[in-house]
Amino acid sequence: MPPLPLDFVQSADDLRQLPATSAEVTVVGRSNVGKSALINALANRKQLARVSNTPGRTRLLNMFEIKDAGTFVDLPGYGFAKAPGNMRKDWQRMIEGYLLERENLAMVMVLVDGAVGPTKLDVQMLDWLRANDLPHTVIATKHDKVKSSQRNKRKKDLAEGCDLEPGDVVWVSSVKGTGIDRLRGLVLQWMS
């Protein structure tokens, strides 16, 4: 499957600043889970989304357009970002407002670190999405960081921790390209 034709549109601190869209997929996950790396892998571009070694660099709603399909939004990471408490609370309000009020939100991709498994914050996010009846799919990142001898057990444990069946989790590696073609197809399918 060819790379997604992603182009940056704009950043915003309020969903009302974002243009309307026919269909949108968004990505959430804890800080340092690999959101920016995944966006770059989907587009097969190195610097479309800035990758940082410092968690919590994404602080705004970052919108990308997928030509002739819809839009893709990268949300700030939750977790251990080094920022004042009031700023983190503003991010939470911004994220929740976006997820609850964004029209034409087709799918929320919840990124979970495949090498670590679901954290308490990941489980809280999944519970919140389910309580608000929002469409979501768990994407396990960093497939390449899980030893091949441990992968079957890790896949089972991660799915169980997310209250899912192993086949319901999409595994990817932005570094090795594992699962990226499948995820590109899913993104386009969710937008159609």
Beta strands, then each sheet from edge to edge (+ up, - down):
strand 1: 6-12
strand 2: 24-29
strand 3: 61-66
strand 4: 70-74
strand 5: 105-113
strand 6: 136-141
strand 7: 170-171
sheet 1: 1+ 3- 4+ 2+ 5+ 6+ 7+
end
